[in-house]
Amino acid sequence: MGLLCSIKRLSDARLDLQQSERSGQIQHHSSCEQLPIVECGWALSVSVSPAAPNYRQQWQHTVSGLLAEIMRGPIPGVRAPIRPGLGAKRRPKNYPEELDRNYVVCWFHSEALLNVGEVEKPVDPAAKQPPETAAETCGCNKSCNCTKAPGSFSDLYSTDLLPALDGDAKTMTFLQEVVDILLAYIVESFDRDTKVIDFHYPNELLQMNNWELQEEPANLDDILISCRATLKYAIKTAHPRYFNQLSTGLDMVGLAADWLTSTANTNMFTYEVAPVFVLLEYVSLKKMREIIGWEDGRGDGIFSPGGAISNMYAMLLARFKMFPEVKEKGMSSVPRLAAFTSEHSHFSIKKGAAALGIGTESVICIKADQSGKMIPADLEKKILEAKQKGFVPFFVSATAGTTVYGAFDPLIAISDICKKYNIWMHVDGAWGGSLLMSRRHRWKLDGVERANSVTWNPHKMMSVPLQCSALLVREEGLMQNCNQMHACYLFQQDKHYDLSYDTGDKALQCGRHVDIFKLWLMWRAKGTIGFEAQIDKCLELSEYLYNKIKDREGYEMVFDGKPQHTNVCFWYLPPGIRYMEDKEERKKHLHKVAPVIKARMMEYGTTMVSYQPQGDKVNFFRMVISNPAATFEDIDFLIEEIERLGQDL
């Protein structure tokens, strides 16, 4: 049997080059002009029969030679040259002799010449293309002066790294390679000429990548390939034109802190295993309570796995405060409870009620005005109605920065009602809590100091790397009483230090990730005034967008007035539907516009912005700005891109 090389296009057009080894000769193409490659989206594969003499050597020799030639050729779609041999998925050491199979080479390699799937996407001739040249030394996408020679990890495995004997040098070399990959990705993420996303459908990614877990270990070459492939298809959340979520951007100090945290690899349950991190959490939570307005920063708090869990913590504490017996006797020992929240609030309030056994039907939604703010009069009305039905009102969640409209509920009026009926007041400030850092905008949270608890997510407006969510509680000791279980193997009472720093027993979790160091180190680097400037800038950008489109032809605002947060909600009306007289037909067509434009954005990879319906309103764009890298020019680009992608709808 002979050796088969093939270069296959995704559209299934292919050139199979049969090369006979019977004469002992293996021919290589002298230039890529001999290969009819006319567009990007190719996969190179090589197969060789195990029956052939020296098949392993022939296979690697052919791959290296063919790639070396292709690398020099002017193939459209080539993004960066590759090192011959690197990127090949080599045969395992114990390859079964009876098998003969193809091995795809390099098509999933982030540095490879192949950009699989590109032929199936729309082509934008006017779009800027990524750089076609790259440094061959370090894998950067830009020219550099690196002197690091490329190394091969094909004969190394994880068992060769520390704690293996003599594994220190290999470990440093491997980790340096990983760091180089990460640094190249970071630099690329901030480049506006690169895509926000290289989008593929789930079935495409599964077909393109062999992600099945195997019995045999992969070599470190394959591990590095997996690292590159993962980043190739990841969303560039640091990209200045990524506006899709509330958490965007990438802070370099925060990233460094996250790397350090993973290196330390410890748990937050006791002081003895996390002495520095426990103390940093203590001082940071105290500072956040001071900013809220609680006297001397007194109270309690904890960092949890996201705002949804922080909100659930608050509901748990409110229930325990009113009915402490529920901890031991369960829900059968308490009357039917009722919680209240805005109809625009986050779904985590209902999720928390479901998880705690309170039930979603016991969460009563309060009407919001046209700008998304809770109506206090309706809150009091619903409380009285619930009491008449035999419910016991125990929890009100006001929202400081709703997810869609960015609305701030009137906290002072709500707190007056909660005080009147002896109900726990929680403020979900996951999105808007960071405005407390801004002297220009903190008035939007007036009354927050009256709350019993506050959720605040620094991983949103403050751009702390995910995840970083704090629950702040006004009453000290309540969390401990609510959650402690006195596990004697962790929380021994005869330790030789102050046991109040063993914070794990007040948490629902046992193992708890170190989320504090990212926030603390960024705070040290920026200072409060640095966070303030960052937040103010994002709000300036949102006001700029609002002013640009409020009277612009083809745009309609979802609600009247300036945005309260960085949320700007609007419809884009393509020319074809602007003058439709049939309102229902117009509404039907308008509902489809945002999803189509969003899909096209993702196909081109130019930008990303979210959309959704709200109540009886059809799909509209919800623009949110939390990325410190965004500029006024990026806002202009977004408007132009929406119009370009939607003009034919």
C-alpha positions as CSV (number, residue, x, y, z in Angstrom):
1,M,0.0,0.0,0.0
2,G,1.1,3.6,-0.7
3,L,1.1,6.8,1.1
4,L,-1.8,9.2,0.5
5,C,-1.6,13.0,0.9
6,S,-4.7,15.0,0.5
7,I,-5.7,18.6,0.8
8,K,-9.4,18.9,1.2
9,R,-11.7,21.8,0.9
10,L,-14.7,22.0,3.2
11,S,-17.0,22.0,0.2
12,D,-15.7,18.5,-0.4
13,A,-13.8,19.5,-3.6
14,R,-10.4,17.8,-3.1
15,L,-7.1,17.0,-4.7
16,D,-5.8,13.6,-3.8
17,L,-2.1,13.2,-4.5
18,Q,-1.2,9.6,-4.9
19,Q,2.5,9.1,-4.2
20,S,4.0,5.7,-4.7
21,E,6.8,4.6,-2.5
22,R,7.4,1.4,-4.5
23,S,10.4,3.1,-6.1
24,G,11.5,4.4,-2.7
25,Q,11.0,8.0,-3.8
26,I,8.6,10.5,-2.2
27,Q,8.1,13.6,-4.3
28,H,7.4,17.0,-2.9
29,H,5.8,19.9,-4.7
30,S,8.2,22.6,-5.5
31,S,5.6,25.3,-5.1
32,C,2.1,25.8,-4.1
33,E,1.2,26.9,-7.6
34,Q,1.1,23.2,-8.5
35,L,-1.8,22.7,-6.0
36,P,-5.1,24.1,-7.1
37,I,-5.8,25.9,-3.9
38,V,-7.8,29.0,-4.7
39,E,-9.6,29.9,-1.5
40,C,-9.4,29.3,2.2
41,G,-11.0,26.6,4.2
42,W,-8.9,23.6,3.7
43,A,-7.9,20.6,5.7
44,L,-4.6,18.8,5.1
45,S,-4.5,15.1,5.9
46,V,-2.0,12.3,5.5
47,S,-2.5,8.6,5.8
48,V,0.1,5.9,5.4
49,S,-0.3,2.1,5.6
50,P,1.4,0.5,8.6
51,A,2.4,-2.2,6.2
52,A,4.8,0.1,4.5
53,P,8.4,-0.1,5.6
54,N,9.4,2.7,8.0
55,Y,5.9,4.2,7.8
56,R,6.3,6.4,10.8
57,Q,9.4,8.1,9.4
58,Q,7.8,8.4,6.0
59,W,4.7,9.9,7.4
60,Q,6.5,12.6,9.4
61,H,8.9,13.3,6.6
62,T,6.1,13.8,4.1
63,V,4.1,16.0,6.5
64,S,7.1,18.2,7.3
65,G,8.1,18.5,3.6
66,L,4.6,19.2,2.3
67,L,3.9,21.8,5.1
68,A,7.3,23.4,4.5
69,E,6.4,23.9,0.8
70,I,2.8,25.1,1.5
71,M,4.1,27.5,4.1
72,R,6.0,29.4,1.4
73,G,3.1,29.5,-1.0
74,P,0.7,32.4,-1.5
75,I,-2.5,30.6,-0.3
76,P,-5.5,32.9,0.3
77,G,-6.6,32.7,3.9
78,V,-3.1,32.0,5.2
79,R,-2.9,34.0,8.5
80,A,0.5,33.0,9.8
81,P,3.3,30.6,8.8
82,I,3.6,27.5,10.7
83,R,6.6,25.4,11.8
84,P,6.9,22.2,9.9
85,G,5.7,19.3,12.0
86,L,4.1,21.4,14.7
87,G,0.4,21.1,14.7
88,A,0.3,17.6,13.4
89,K,-1.8,15.1,15.2
90,R,0.8,12.3,15.3
91,R,0.0,8.7,15.6
92,P,0.1,7.4,19.2
93,K,3.1,5.4,20.3
94,N,1.2,2.2,20.5
95,Y,-0.6,2.6,17.1
96,P,-2.4,-0.7,16.3
97,E,-0.6,-2.2,13.3
98,E,-3.8,-3.4,11.6
99,L,-5.3,0.1,11.4
100,D,-4.9,2.5,8.5
101,R,-6.4,5.9,9.2
102,N,-6.2,9.5,8.2
103,Y,-4.7,12.1,10.5
104,V,-5.8,15.7,10.1
105,V,-2.9,18.0,10.2
106,C,-2.9,21.6,11.5
107,W,-6.5,22.6,10.6
108,F,-7.3,23.2,14.3
109,H,-4.1,25.0,15.0
110,S,-4.5,28.7,15.9
111,E,-1.2,29.5,14.2
112,A,-2.0,27.3,11.2
113,L,-2.5,28.4,7.6
114,L,-5.9,26.8,7.6
115,N,-9.0,28.7,8.5
116,V,-11.6,26.0,8.5
117,G,-15.2,26.9,7.8
118,E,-14.3,30.3,6.3
119,V,-15.7,29.3,2.9
120,E,-19.1,28.8,4.4
121,K,-19.3,32.3,5.8
122,P,-20.1,35.6,4.1
123,V,-17.2,37.3,2.6
124,D,-16.8,41.0,3.2
125,P,-14.3,42.5,0.7
126,A,-14.2,45.8,2.6
127,A,-13.4,44.2,5.9
128,K,-9.8,44.4,7.2
129,Q,-7.9,41.2,7.2
130,P,-5.6,39.9,9.9
131,P,-1.9,40.3,9.3
132,E,-0.5,37.8,6.8
133,T,3.0,37.7,8.2
134,A,4.1,36.6,11.6
135,A,7.3,36.1,13.6
136,E,8.4,32.5,13.3
137,T,10.0,32.5,16.7
138,C,7.3,33.0,19.2
139,G,3.9,32.6,17.6
140,C,3.0,36.2,17.8
141,N,0.6,37.6,15.2
142,K,2.8,40.8,14.9
143,S,6.4,41.4,14.2
144,C,8.6,41.2,17.2
145,N,12.2,40.7,18.2
146,C,11.8,37.5,20.2
147,T,14.9,35.3,20.1
148,K,13.2,32.2,21.6
149,A,13.7,29.3,19.3
150,P,10.7,27.0,18.8
151,G,10.9,23.9,20.8
152,S,9.3,20.5,20.2
153,F,7.2,18.8,22.9
154,S,6.2,15.8,20.9
155,D,8.3,13.5,23.1
156,L,7.3,15.0,26.4
157,Y,4.3,14.2,28.5
158,S,2.8,15.7,31.7
159,T,4.7,13.1,33.7
160,D,7.9,14.7,32.6
161,L,7.0,18.0,34.3
162,L,7.2,18.8,38.0
163,P,7.1,17.0,40.4
164,A,9.1,14.7,38.2
165,L,12.8,14.4,39.0
166,D,14.7,16.9,36.8
167,G,11.4,18.3,35.7
168,D,12.1,21.9,36.5
169,A,13.7,22.9,33.2
170,K,11.0,21.1,31.2
171,T,8.3,22.7,33.3
172,M,9.7,26.1,32.8
173,T,10.0,25.6,29.0
174,F,6.5,24.2,28.7
175,L,4.9,27.0,30.9
176,Q,6.8,29.6,29.0
177,E,5.3,28.3,25.8
178,V,1.8,28.5,27.3
179,V,2.5,32.0,28.5
180,D,3.6,33.0,25.0
181,I,0.3,31.6,23.6
182,L,-1.6,33.6,26.2
183,L,0.3,36.8,25.6
184,A,-0.2,36.6,21.9
185,Y,-3.9,36.0,22.4
186,I,-4.1,39.0,24.8
187,V,-2.5,41.3,22.4
188,E,-4.7,40.1,19.6
189,S,-7.8,40.5,21.7
190,F,-7.3,44.3,21.8
191,D,-6.6,44.6,18.1
192,R,-9.7,46.0,16.4
193,D,-8.7,44.4,13.1
194,T,-9.2,40.9,14.6
195,K,-12.5,39.2,14.9
196,V,-14.4,39.2,18.2
197,I,-15.4,35.7,17.4
198,D,-14.5,33.0,14.9
199,F,-18.0,31.5,14.9
200,H,-18.8,27.9,14.1
201,Y,-21.9,26.0,14.8
202,P,-21.7,23.3,17.5
203,N,-21.8,20.4,15.1
204,E,-19.0,22.0,13.1
205,L,-16.7,22.5,16.1
206,L,-17.4,18.9,17.2
207,Q,-16.5,17.6,13.7
208,M,-13.4,19.8,13.3
209,N,-11.9,18.9,16.7
210,N,-11.4,15.5,18.3
211,W,-12.3,16.4,21.9
212,E,-13.1,12.9,23.0
213,L,-11.2,11.9,26.2
214,Q,-8.8,9.0,25.6
215,E,-7.3,6.2,27.6
216,E,-3.7,7.1,26.5
217,P,-2.0,10.3,27.5
218,A,-1.4,13.0,24.9
219,N,2.0,14.5,24.4
220,L,2.7,18.1,25.3
221,D,2.7,19.1,21.7
222,D,-1.0,18.0,21.5
223,I,-1.7,19.9,24.7
224,L,-0.3,23.1,23.3
225,I,-2.3,22.6,20.2
226,S,-5.4,22.2,22.3
227,C,-4.6,25.4,24.1
228,R,-4.3,27.3,20.8
229,A,-7.5,25.8,19.4
230,T,-9.4,26.7,22.6
231,L,-8.4,30.3,22.3
232,K,-9.0,30.3,18.5
233,Y,-12.6,29.6,18.9
234,A,-13.1,31.5,22.2
235,I,-14.9,34.8,22.4
236,K,-12.5,37.7,22.7
237,T,-14.2,39.3,25.7
238,A,-11.4,41.9,25.9
239,H,-12.1,43.1,22.4
240,P,-13.1,46.8,22.4
241,R,-16.1,45.9,20.2
242,Y,-17.5,43.1,22.4
243,F,-20.7,44.5,24.0
244,N,-22.7,41.3,24.4
245,Q,-22.6,40.8,28.2
246,L,-22.5,42.8,31.4
247,S,-19.0,41.4,32.0
248,T,-16.5,42.5,29.4
249,G,-12.9,43.7,29.2
250,L,-9.6,42.3,30.5
251,D,-7.6,44.0,33.1
252,M,-3.9,43.1,33.1
253,V,-3.4,43.5,36.8
254,G,-6.5,41.4,37.5
255,L,-5.2,38.8,35.1
256,A,-1.9,38.7,36.9
257,A,-3.8,38.3,40.1
258,D,-5.8,35.4,38.7
259,W,-2.7,33.6,37.6
260,L,-1.2,34.1,41.0
261,T,-4.4,32.8,42.7
262,S,-4.4,29.6,40.5
263,T,-0.7,29.1,41.3
264,A,-1.4,29.4,45.1
265,N,-4.3,26.9,44.6
266,T,-5.7,27.1,48.0
267,N,-9.1,27.2,49.7
268,M,-10.9,30.0,51.6
269,F,-12.4,28.0,54.5
270,T,-9.7,28.6,57.2
271,Y,-7.0,31.1,58.0
272,E,-4.4,28.4,58.3
273,V,-4.7,27.4,54.6
274,A,-5.3,30.9,53.2
275,P,-3.9,33.5,55.7
276,V,-3.3,36.3,53.3
277,F,-6.4,35.8,51.2
278,V,-8.7,35.6,54.3
279,L,-7.3,38.9,55.5
280,L,-7.6,40.6,52.1
281,E,-11.2,39.5,52.0
282,Y,-11.8,40.9,55.4
283,V,-10.3,44.4,54.6
284,S,-12.0,44.5,51.1
285,L,-15.5,43.6,52.4
286,K,-15.1,46.2,55.2
287,K,-14.2,48.8,52.6
288,M,-17.2,47.9,50.5
289,R,-19.5,48.2,53.5
290,E,-18.1,51.6,54.2
291,I,-18.8,52.7,50.6
292,I,-22.4,51.4,51.0
293,G,-22.7,53.7,54.0
294,W,-22.8,51.3,57.0
295,E,-21.2,52.9,60.0
296,D,-17.5,52.1,60.3
297,G,-17.9,49.4,57.7
298,R,-19.5,47.1,60.3
299,G,-21.4,44.0,59.2
300,D,-20.5,40.9,57.4
301,G,-20.1,39.5,53.9
302,I,-18.7,36.9,51.7
303,F,-17.5,36.4,48.1
304,S,-19.7,33.9,46.3
305,P,-19.8,32.1,42.9
306,G,-21.8,34.9,41.1
307,G,-24.6,37.3,41.7
308,A,-27.3,34.6,41.6
309,I,-25.7,32.8,44.6
310,S,-25.3,36.2,46.4
311,N,-29.0,36.9,46.0
312,M,-29.9,33.4,47.2
313,Y,-27.7,34.0,50.3
314,A,-29.7,37.1,51.0
315,M,-33.0,35.2,50.8
316,L,-31.6,32.5,53.0
317,L,-30.5,35.0,55.7
318,A,-33.9,36.8,55.5
319,R,-35.7,33.6,56.1
320,F,-33.4,32.6,59.0
321,K,-33.7,36.0,60.5
322,M,-37.5,35.7,60.7
323,F,-37.8,32.0,61.4
324,P,-34.5,30.6,62.8
325,E,-36.1,27.3,63.5
326,V,-36.2,26.6,59.7
327,K,-32.5,25.7,59.9
328,E,-33.2,22.5,61.8
329,K,-36.9,21.8,61.2
330,G,-37.2,22.8,57.6
331,M,-40.0,24.5,55.7
332,S,-42.7,22.5,57.5
333,S,-42.0,24.6,60.6
334,V,-42.8,27.9,59.0
335,P,-45.9,29.5,57.4
336,R,-46.1,30.1,53.7
337,L,-43.7,32.8,52.8
338,A,-43.8,35.5,50.2
339,A,-41.0,37.4,48.5
340,F,-41.4,40.5,46.4
341,T,-39.3,41.8,43.5
342,S,-39.7,43.9,40.3
343,E,-41.1,42.4,37.1
344,H,-37.8,43.6,35.6
345,S,-35.6,41.9,38.2
346,H,-33.1,39.1,37.6
347,F,-34.4,35.6,37.3
348,S,-32.1,34.5,40.1
349,I,-34.6,35.7,42.7
350,K,-37.1,33.0,41.5
351,K,-34.3,30.5,41.2
352,G,-33.3,31.2,44.8
353,A,-36.8,30.7,46.0
354,A,-37.0,27.4,44.1
355,A,-33.7,26.2,45.5
356,L,-34.7,27.1,49.1
357,G,-38.0,25.3,48.9
358,I,-40.0,28.5,49.1
359,G,-41.3,28.0,45.5
360,T,-41.5,30.3,42.5
361,E,-45.2,30.9,43.1
362,S,-44.3,32.6,46.3
363,V,-42.2,35.2,44.5
364,I,-44.6,38.1,43.7
365,C,-43.6,40.4,40.9
366,I,-44.2,44.2,41.3
367,K,-45.1,46.4,38.4
368,A,-42.4,48.7,36.9
369,D,-42.9,52.0,35.2
370,Q,-42.0,52.7,31.6
371,S,-38.4,53.1,32.4
372,G,-38.2,49.9,34.3
373,K,-38.2,51.1,37.9
374,M,-40.3,49.3,40.6
375,I,-43.5,51.2,41.5
376,P,-43.5,51.4,45.4
377,A,-47.3,51.8,45.5
378,D,-47.7,48.5,43.8
379,L,-45.3,46.9,46.2
380,E,-47.3,48.0,49.2
381,K,-50.5,46.9,47.5
382,K,-49.1,43.4,46.8
383,I,-47.8,43.1,50.4
384,L,-51.2,43.7,51.8
385,E,-52.8,41.3,49.3
386,A,-50.4,38.6,50.3
387,K,-51.0,39.1,54.0
388,Q,-54.8,38.8,53.4
389,K,-54.2,35.5,51.6
390,G,-52.2,34.1,54.6
391,F,-48.7,34.7,53.3
392,V,-46.0,36.0,55.5
393,P,-44.0,38.7,53.6
394,F,-40.3,38.2,54.5
395,F,-38.1,39.5,51.7
396,V,-38.1,42.4,49.2
397,S,-35.4,42.5,46.5
398,A,-34.9,45.9,45.0
399,T,-32.7,46.2,41.9
400,A,-30.0,48.7,41.4
401,G,-29.4,48.3,37.7
402,T,-31.8,46.0,36.0
403,T,-30.4,43.5,33.5
404,V,-32.2,44.9,30.4
405,Y,-33.1,48.5,31.0
406,G,-30.4,49.3,33.6
407,A,-33.1,50.8,35.9
408,F,-32.5,51.7,39.5
409,D,-35.5,51.0,41.8
410,P,-36.4,53.9,44.2
411,L,-34.6,52.5,47.3
412,I,-35.7,55.1,49.8
413,A,-39.4,54.6,49.1
414,I,-38.9,50.8,49.1
415,S,-37.0,50.9,52.4
416,D,-39.8,52.9,54.0
417,I,-42.3,50.1,53.1
418,C,-40.0,47.4,54.3
419,K,-39.5,49.1,57.6
420,K,-43.3,49.6,57.9
421,Y,-44.0,45.9,57.5
422,N,-40.8,44.5,59.1
423,I,-39.5,42.9,55.9
424,W,-35.9,42.2,55.0
425,M,-34.8,44.6,52.3
426,H,-32.2,43.3,49.8
427,V,-30.6,45.4,47.1
428,D,-29.5,43.4,44.0
429,G,-26.7,45.7,42.9
430,A,-24.9,43.0,40.9
431,W,-24.9,45.3,37.8
432,G,-25.3,48.8,39.3
433,G,-23.6,48.5,42.7
434,S,-20.3,49.6,41.2
435,L,-21.8,53.1,40.6
436,L,-21.2,53.6,44.3
437,M,-17.6,54.2,43.4
438,S,-18.6,57.2,41.3
439,R,-19.3,60.6,43.0
440,R,-21.1,61.6,39.8
441,H,-23.5,58.6,39.7
442,R,-23.8,57.1,43.3
443,W,-27.0,59.2,43.9
444,K,-28.8,56.6,41.8
445,L,-28.4,54.2,44.8
446,D,-29.6,56.7,47.4
447,G,-31.1,54.7,50.3
448,V,-28.8,51.6,49.8
449,E,-27.5,52.2,53.3
450,R,-30.9,51.2,54.6
451,A,-30.7,47.7,53.1
452,N,-30.2,44.6,55.2
453,S,-28.1,43.1,52.4
454,V,-26.5,44.1,49.1
455,T,-25.2,42.1,46.1
456,W,-22.3,43.8,44.3
457,N,-20.4,42.2,41.4
458,P,-17.0,43.7,40.7
459,H,-16.7,41.4,37.7
460,K,-19.1,43.6,35.8
461,M,-18.6,47.4,35.8
462,M,-15.2,47.2,37.5
463,S,-13.9,44.6,35.0
464,V,-12.4,42.3,37.6
465,P,-11.9,38.9,35.9
466,L,-14.7,36.4,36.4
467,Q,-15.9,35.6,38.9
468,C,-16.0,38.1,41.7
469,S,-19.3,38.7,43.4
470,A,-19.8,39.9,47.0
471,L,-22.8,39.7,49.3
472,L,-22.6,42.4,52.0
473,V,-24.7,42.0,55.1
474,R,-25.5,44.7,57.7
475,E,-25.9,42.5,60.7
476,E,-22.7,40.9,62.0
477,G,-22.8,37.3,63.0
478,L,-26.0,36.4,61.2
479,M,-24.3,34.5,58.4
480,Q,-22.4,32.4,60.9
481,N,-25.5,31.6,62.9
482,C,-27.5,30.7,59.7
483,N,-24.9,28.5,58.0
484,Q,-22.4,27.1,60.5
485,M,-22.3,23.3,61.1
486,H,-19.2,23.1,63.4
487,A,-17.3,20.6,61.3
488,C,-14.6,19.6,63.8
489,Y,-12.1,18.4,61.2
490,L,-11.9,22.0,59.9
491,F,-13.1,24.4,62.6
492,Q,-11.3,23.1,65.7
493,Q,-12.0,25.3,68.7
494,D,-8.5,25.0,70.2
495,K,-6.5,26.5,67.4
496,H,-3.7,28.9,68.4
497,Y,-5.1,32.0,66.5
498,D,-8.2,34.1,66.4
499,L,-10.9,31.7,65.1
500,S,-13.0,34.6,63.8
501,Y,-10.8,34.4,60.7
502,D,-11.9,30.9,59.9
503,T,-14.7,32.1,57.6
504,G,-15.6,28.9,56.0
505,D,-18.4,27.9,58.4
506,K,-20.5,30.9,57.5
507,A,-20.5,29.9,53.8
508,L,-22.8,27.4,52.1
509,Q,-19.8,25.9,50.3
510,C,-17.0,24.0,51.9
511,G,-14.5,24.5,49.1
512,R,-14.5,28.1,48.1
513,H,-12.4,29.7,45.4
514,V,-10.2,32.6,46.1
515,D,-12.0,35.5,44.3
516,I,-10.7,38.3,46.4
517,F,-7.1,38.7,45.2
518,K,-8.1,40.0,41.7
519,L,-10.3,42.8,43.2
520,W,-7.8,43.7,45.9
521,L,-4.8,43.9,43.6
522,M,-6.7,45.9,41.0
523,W,-7.9,48.3,43.7
524,R,-4.3,48.8,44.8
525,A,-3.3,49.4,41.2
526,K,-6.1,51.8,40.3
527,G,-7.2,53.3,43.6
528,T,-10.8,54.2,44.1
529,I,-10.4,57.1,41.8
530,G,-9.2,54.8,39.0
531,F,-12.3,52.7,39.3
532,E,-14.4,55.9,39.4
533,A,-12.8,57.2,36.1
534,Q,-13.4,53.8,34.4
535,I,-17.0,53.7,35.4
536,D,-17.7,57.3,34.5
537,K,-16.1,56.7,31.0
538,C,-18.5,53.8,30.3
539,L,-21.5,55.9,31.3
540,E,-20.2,58.7,29.0
541,L,-20.1,56.3,26.1
542,S,-23.6,55.1,26.7
543,E,-24.9,58.7,26.7
544,Y,-22.9,59.3,23.5
545,L,-24.7,56.4,21.9
546,Y,-28.1,57.5,23.1
547,N,-27.5,61.0,21.7
548,K,-26.3,59.6,18.4
549,I,-29.3,57.5,17.7
550,K,-32.3,59.0,19.5
551,D,-33.2,61.2,16.6
552,R,-31.4,59.3,13.9
553,E,-33.4,57.9,11.0
554,G,-34.2,54.2,11.4
555,Y,-33.9,54.1,15.2
556,E,-36.5,54.1,17.9
557,M,-35.8,54.1,21.6
558,V,-37.5,51.4,23.8
559,F,-38.2,53.9,26.6
560,D,-38.1,57.6,26.9
561,G,-35.3,59.5,28.5
562,K,-31.6,59.1,29.0
563,P,-30.2,55.7,30.0
564,Q,-29.9,55.3,33.8
565,H,-26.9,53.0,33.4
566,T,-24.9,52.0,30.4
567,N,-27.9,50.1,29.0
568,V,-29.1,51.6,25.8
569,C,-32.2,49.9,24.4
570,F,-33.4,50.5,20.9
571,W,-34.9,49.1,17.7
572,Y,-33.2,49.4,14.3
573,L,-35.7,49.7,11.5
574,P,-34.4,48.7,8.1
575,P,-35.6,50.9,5.2
576,G,-38.0,48.2,4.1
577,I,-40.2,48.4,7.2
578,R,-39.9,52.1,8.2
579,Y,-43.1,53.1,6.4
580,M,-45.2,50.1,6.8
581,E,-48.8,51.2,7.6
582,D,-49.9,47.8,9.0
583,K,-48.7,48.0,12.6
584,E,-49.0,44.3,13.3
585,E,-47.2,43.4,10.1
586,R,-44.5,46.0,11.0
587,K,-44.2,44.5,14.5
588,K,-43.9,41.0,13.1
589,H,-41.1,42.0,10.8
590,L,-39.3,44.1,13.4
591,H,-39.2,41.2,15.8
592,K,-36.9,39.3,13.3
593,V,-34.5,42.2,12.6
594,A,-32.3,42.1,15.7
595,P,-31.8,38.3,15.6
596,V,-30.7,38.4,12.0
597,I,-28.3,41.3,12.4
598,K,-26.9,39.6,15.5
599,A,-26.3,36.4,13.6
600,R,-24.6,38.3,10.8
601,M,-22.4,40.1,13.3
602,M,-21.3,36.7,14.7
603,E,-20.7,35.3,11.2
604,Y,-18.5,38.3,10.3
605,G,-17.0,38.4,13.8
606,T,-16.9,42.2,13.7
607,T,-18.8,43.0,16.9
608,M,-21.4,41.5,19.3
609,V,-24.4,43.1,21.0
610,S,-27.3,41.5,22.8
611,Y,-31.0,41.6,22.0
612,Q,-34.2,40.4,23.7
613,P,-37.9,41.1,24.0
614,Q,-39.4,42.6,27.1
615,G,-43.1,42.2,28.0
616,D,-45.1,43.1,25.0
617,K,-42.2,44.7,23.2
618,V,-40.6,42.8,20.3
619,N,-36.9,42.0,20.1
620,F,-34.7,45.1,20.5
621,F,-31.0,45.7,20.9
622,R,-29.7,46.0,24.4
623,M,-26.3,47.8,24.2
624,V,-24.3,47.6,27.5
625,I,-20.9,49.1,28.0
626,S,-18.6,47.9,30.7
627,N,-15.4,47.4,28.6
628,P,-12.7,50.0,29.6
629,A,-11.1,49.6,26.1
630,A,-14.2,50.8,24.2
631,T,-14.0,54.3,22.7
632,F,-16.3,56.7,20.9
633,E,-15.0,55.4,17.6
634,D,-16.2,51.9,18.6
635,I,-19.7,53.2,19.3
636,D,-19.7,54.8,15.8
637,F,-18.5,51.5,14.3
638,L,-21.4,49.7,16.0
639,I,-24.0,52.0,14.6
640,E,-22.4,51.7,11.1
641,E,-22.2,47.9,11.4
642,I,-25.9,47.5,12.4
643,E,-26.9,49.6,9.4
644,R,-24.6,47.8,7.0
645,L,-25.9,44.3,8.2
646,G,-29.5,45.3,8.4
647,Q,-30.1,47.5,5.4
648,D,-31.5,44.7,3.2
649,L,-34.0,43.3,5.8
